[in-house]
Each structure stands twice: as C-alpha cells, then as structure tokens.
C-alpha cells in the first residue's frame, strides 16, 4: 500500500469534478465516496439532491473561517494505491484506510471533532483519492509536519491488518521511476520504454565491460549516446551526464541525465569501483581471443558456475560487490542473448538491478567477483566474434549457470535481511525460468495447469554445428546409458546435453563415465525430460567438484581414466566397494562417500584383504596419501542393498603390511590376488543429496527416505531442487538436537499447504529454520561444506558478533516476545 502526497492545489471543486468524472481516457469507473470527515455527508454520485459544487463548498468552509491569512494552495490531495498483486479491498475497508491515513497525517486526528474536513473517493478497484482542506473547523491550520513518514508508517500497519504485501522501508537503493511526463512522451514518440530506462541499461552495459574511465566513456559513445563530462579545475573528471539523441524538450534542448539520476550505483565514483578495487582479472575485452561466439559463451558459463559455488561466502562487503558483478553480467548477456529469450532476459536484468544494490559498503576483489567479471569480459569479446551456430546450446548452459548464481544471491540477501533485494532476486529467477523454457523449445501458448505439469516440449531447430555435435556424442550416450539412449537422442534437450558433455570433456572428465555417474544418482520415472535432468546433474556435479577441489587443494576437474567393464573381469563373486570418511558438519558427524565401484572378488581372497587393496589404490591417487581417515565397505552384488561382506573402519588399514611385488609382472598385489583388472575409482565427488545420512548412527535414515515419508507427493521436486542441500543441513541439525527427521519434517509440511510454492524445498527450509528457532537460539543458514572439526574463526574477538548476526538475533527475540492474550 503506497500513500503518495500529490501537489497542493487551490481549486477544491475542480479536483472533485475530475475525480467524479470519466478521467482523461475514460479510466474512471463507478466513482463514489467511501468515507468523509463526518457521517451524513451526501455523495453526489448517489444522492440526487447533492452536487459536486455543494460538496466543494462544504470542504472549503473552514478555510474562510481561518483566523490568520488564507493559504493560496489549501487543497490537500493524497492518492492511496495497492500493489498490483494485492487483493481488492471493499468500500468499508477503504473507508478504514482513509481514516487511518488522515489520522497519521495530522489532518483529522482520531477523537478530534474539530479536525479538518476531508472525503475519500474511489473510482477504481485498486486505489482511492483523499481530498482535504488545510483548515481545521476551530479556525486553526492543521499540524502536518512530517506527514509523509507518518503516513508511510501507518500504511505498513494497514498492510499487516489486511494481509497485503508488506513493503519495506526505503534503503536508498531504488532507482528513480520514470515520471508520468516521461511515460506520456515515450507513448507519443512510439518508444517501448522511456529514455531514462534506455539510458540506464546502456550505461550499465558500458560500465560492466570497462576497465578504466576511457573504456567506460568510449563504451557510452560507441553505443550512440550523447556524453558530457564534468571536469574539475585541476582537470580531473568528477562526473558525467548522458542524453538520448533526438530526446529534446519543447524548447529544443537536449534532456540530460546524470549518472546519479539514472540509478544510485551509476554515479561515477560507484562505476569506478569496478576497476579500482585492486582485483586482477585473467581476461579482458582486448586480450581474449576466442574462435567464435559459442566458445566464448561456454567459457563464460564455466566462470559463472564457479562464481555461483562461492557466491556470498567472503563477507558482507565482498557479497555486495558480487551482487554488482552478477547484475553487470546479466545486463550484458541480455543484450547479446538469442532473440527467442532476449525479452525475458532483459526483464530479468532490469528486475535484478535492485538486487545488485545492497545497502552496505562493497568491495569487488573476491573470487566470485573475479569470475563474474571474467565472464562479462568474455561476453564483450564474443560480441565481435563470428556466430558459429552453436549459440543455442551455449545459451542454455549460461541460463543454467545464471540461475544457480541468482539462487545463491537470493539466499545471501535473505541471510543479510535485505528484503527488497531478496524479492528482486526472486523475481529475476522467475524470468530466468521462463527464458529456460523458451530456450528448450516450450510450446507457445501452453500454460501450467497444475503443479508438476510442464509445457509440452518440442524439438528445437538444429543449429549448423548441431549435427556434428550430436553425432560425436551419440555413441558416448549409447555406451554409457544403453537403456536410455534412444529416449535421450529423441528429446528436445538432447543438443543441450551434448553441449554439456563437450563442456565436461574440455574440463577433463571422461564424458561417458561422468554421464553414467550422474545417471546412477536416482531414476527418471517422474522426469518430463530425461536429457534436461541430466544437464542439471552434470552442471551440479562439475560445480560440486570445483568446490571440493578448492577446499582440498587439488587441481580442478581431474581427468578420469577410462573404466574397464565389469564383464571383462576375471571370475569370482561380483561385489561393490565403497570408500568413505566421517566429517563434523553442521554440529553433527556425517559420512561422506569418497569413491565407489564394482568388481569381482577372486576365489581364495578374503573380503577384508580385497577391501584394503581398494583403499590402497584409492589413496595412491590422493595427494595426502593418508589411509587412516577412510573407512572401506564391501558388499555382495553390484548394488548397495545386498549383504555386507566386510567393513574396515577408519584407521584400521594403516597397520596392514605392504602389498607383495610380483616378480613376473613387477606390480604390487599380483601375487596375492592373481591376474585381475580393476576399474578405477568412480564417483569421487560428494555423496548424492538423496543418500545423505541424517545422523551419526550407521542405521540413520537418509535424506531421500525422510522426504519420501514426510512429503511423498513433492518428493521428486524436493530432491531435484537446488535448495535441497540447505534442507538436508537443517534436518541434520534437527537430528542432532534429538528430533526424528521424518517426523519434524512432516510437522512443518502440515502447517500450511504447499500447492502455490515455487520451491517446495526452500519453503520447507524456512519453516524448519523457524521451528528450530523456537528454542530462542537463532539458526544461521548452513552450508554443507567439508571440514575436519569445528574451528574458531581466526581474528574474531570472543563475544563479538557481526551486524547480520545481531540483526538475526534481535529478529528472533521480537518473534519470541509476548504477543498478549489470544482473542
């Protein structure tokens, strides 16, 4: 609800005639009075004996009785409008709103019969107009000092009373809206947007790709804008203004906008922060040499993936800078994206602008900012490269990466309690989902009829390099997933899957092995598009491997050797081995699967010796070479559900003797195990989210079991949601506090319907967080990361808290405060 104080006037009757009339474009429907300063005031729209002139004379009567001089502009006009997403209020509710606004403004305080006269007129469903005169009925002027802040504060109370969208107080990060005059002028000129909006996007793209003042100003002029600089007496440039060619006033003067008038973060000092932060970038628009645009986009998508993995983990100031870098990348990509998704991306970039302006100081030298700036520079370099025809598949890859980054940005804003920025990021995510559906070839005009139903997928048009790409990776799919190959090759998202496999191969993966690994995470019975699911799993796998490599200090994307098929193994019992270790995560011990695979247990070899041999082979590939931190499990058959043959806990393999060397082959272990070819470790990434244990007990339930028990109808969407790791982390914490995971999850599920939730996993995470906060201790949003033991943060004074922690605790205390007797 937004009360807005209009310009004061001197003709009460003239304003009433406008409000009761048809409007400038016949937009006024059913104008009538909903409230007045006193009961019994006749409404000219309903009472045949009342006229607008008479009503105006009644309102002006106290003005003639003022003791002092009469004001020239005595008409007080306040329109009150609802948010477009709010429900429509009744006349009685609008009458209550008008009385509350007049009381807050000081025009007519409650319980004061001598207050100024006013009326509230409604001629549309979503707003009213309050008209008052600046004269009390006792001959004194009303006290309207600080009327706007008081009315805004009362509007926040009314939003809670009537269940409307609760706006936040201003944080001085919102850009200025186009004025009515600018909008009307744009309509007359036939423009789709106002010059202010066009200049905002153009200047932002110039700032995103610049690395100095000269490049920034050159980008503005090359985009076709008029530019003028403000120069100090010493020759330093202190500001700038831009104008759209042809945009002139009635006096034929150019309409100039300074950077501050365009947006708070487009002033010259703010723009300079992008290249004066001291960050070192590995690429630049001048230095990057890419063969074609698709390659530049693919490399840029990799940078965005790596940025999304660490977004918001370097502190508040670095996080604010990362939001700016993400907004710059999105604005730059929106201008170059394929035409089919350009409109959705432009909308997403425009909406995400507010999310890129966090109300705090910022620095732009963090790892995520560097990756995002590199990605933006690659887009700038790719704009001048040739179009090879593979842009469609690369566009999908970028959309997936940006979606992950925006999700991380939304969580950072949520943890920092920046409500306006969090809402902007969520709206941008909605636009990106629409763009992804268009990029995948969603049917035009199809609509989601219910939760779980998607648009009907159509086969996308094949790009020039599409046949060569899909032909190269079709044999890989047939070899890795023979039972799904024909389904995948016939789906609309198959070109995107082929492009993702090429990206994985360029990163050092074996495409067939990594495809089989992610396909084995869970089935595809409830998937509308198997290829689409595999694209998401492959991207998440590479993203998680990047995080693991950065924490363990090993090279990113280690190449995997080709696996030998089980069918070629020597005779013996088929077995499956698993190597894991325990870690202290989220105040609880959990088991992390490091590697697993299948093989054959030769005759005469004990299960314990075979498991120990597998551990030695795995440790030989690690940099630390320490086998004491790993546990080994061996099971009968090729699945995890068969009988366990051996279990060697952590530290039990260190004392075992070294393997004998076979003189005939020169290899260790040949004398003990005989001729045996063993597949290399498979699945060295983190454990699948579905199989994440929710307790320290070996028999503790997994995340997938708990979700299927508590919310079976949404299990598939929860397990595939990017927010699933956060939900699993809170369930681990709940288990550590004595709760049964499936039971407490069922409790939060039953608290309210989930049919209208965009992300069921995110909603359940919020509910579970609130459920655990009832103990009075705030629960920070956790991340499932690797660490060996809880370590006190270096450089933090004991007892010292960050501003975000203090704000979170104060909010929790307010929620837990006494609310008075229930009605």
GIVENFEN-V30124 format. One record per pair of residues at least 12 apart in sequence whose C-alpha atoms are under 6 Angstrom apart, sorted by the first residue. I is the first residue (numbers start at 1). J is the second residue. Records with the same first field share a line. If there is no record, write none. Layout:
I = J + J
This chain:
1 = 81 + 82 + 83
2 = 80 + 81
3 = 79 + 80
4 = 78 + 79
5 = 78
6 = 77 + 78
8 = 73 + 75 + 76
9 = 73 + 75
10 = 72 + 73 + 74 + 75
12 = 56
13 = 53 + 56
28 = 123
29 = 123 + 124
30 = 123
31 = 122 + 123
32 = 45 + 121 + 122
33 = 120 + 121
34 = 91 + 95 + 120 + 121
35 = 95 + 119 + 120
36 = 118 + 119
37 = 117 + 118
59 = 117
62 = 135 + 137
63 = 135
65 = 139
66 = 139 + 140
67 = 139
74 = 133 + 134
75 = 133
76 = 131 + 132 + 133
77 = 130 + 131
78 = 129 + 130
79 = 128 + 129
80 = 127 + 128
81 = 126 + 127
82 = 126
86 = 164
101 = 151
104 = 150 + 151
105 = 144 + 147 + 151
106 = 143 + 144
107 = 142
114 = 137 + 138
115 = 136
116 = 135 + 136 + 137
117 = 132
118 = 131 + 132
119 = 131
173 = 357
175 = 263
200 = 262
205 = 332
206 = 219 + 220
208 = 328
209 = 377
211 = 275
225 = 244
226 = 242 + 243
227 = 241 + 242
228 = 240 + 241
239 = 268
240 = 258
241 = 257 + 258
242 = 256 + 257
243 = 255 + 256
277 = 364
279 = 365
283 = 374
284 = 377
285 = 377 + 380 + 381
292 = 385 + 386 + 387
293 = 382 + 385 + 386 + 387
294 = 390 + 391 + 394
296 = 378 + 382
297 = 394
298 = 394
300 = 375
301 = 398 + 401
303 = 371 + 375
304 = 372 + 401
305 = 401
307 = 368 + 371
308 = 405
311 = 368
312 = 412
317 = 361 + 362 + 363
318 = 362 + 363 + 366
320 = 358 + 362
321 = 362 + 363 + 364
322 = 369
323 = 356
324 = 356
325 = 369 + 372
327 = 356
329 = 376
330 = 349
331 = 349
334 = 346
341 = 435
344 = 431 + 435
348 = 428 + 431
351 = 424 + 428
352 = 424 + 425 + 428
354 = 421
355 = 421 + 424 + 425
389 = 463 + 464 + 465
390 = 465
393 = 496
410 = 422 + 425
416 = 804
441 = 458 + 460
442 = 455 + 456 + 457
443 = 456
458 = 492
459 = 492
460 = 492
470 = 498
476 = 512
480 = 512 + 516
488 = 531
493 = 531 + 532
494 = 531
497 = 535
507 = 557
508 = 557 + 558 + 559
509 = 559 + 560
510 = 560
545 = 685
563 = 679
564 = 679
572 = 600 + 601 + 602 + 603
573 = 600 + 601
574 = 599 + 600 + 637
575 = 598 + 599 + 600 + 635 + 636 + 637 + 638
576 = 597 + 598 + 634 + 635 + 638
577 = 596 + 597 + 633 + 634
578 = 595 + 596 + 632 + 633
579 = 594 + 595 + 631 + 632
580 = 592 + 593 + 594 + 630 + 631
581 = 630 + 631
583 = 788
584 = 788 + 789
589 = 696
590 = 696
592 = 687
593 = 687
594 = 684
595 = 681 + 682 + 683 + 684
596 = 682
597 = 682
607 = 646
608 = 646
628 = 650 + 651 + 654
629 = 650
630 = 650
631 = 648 + 649 + 650
632 = 647 + 648
633 = 646 + 647
634 = 646
690 = 703 + 704
694 = 732
706 = 742
710 = 742 + 746
718 = 761
723 = 761 + 762
724 = 761
727 = 765
778 = 809
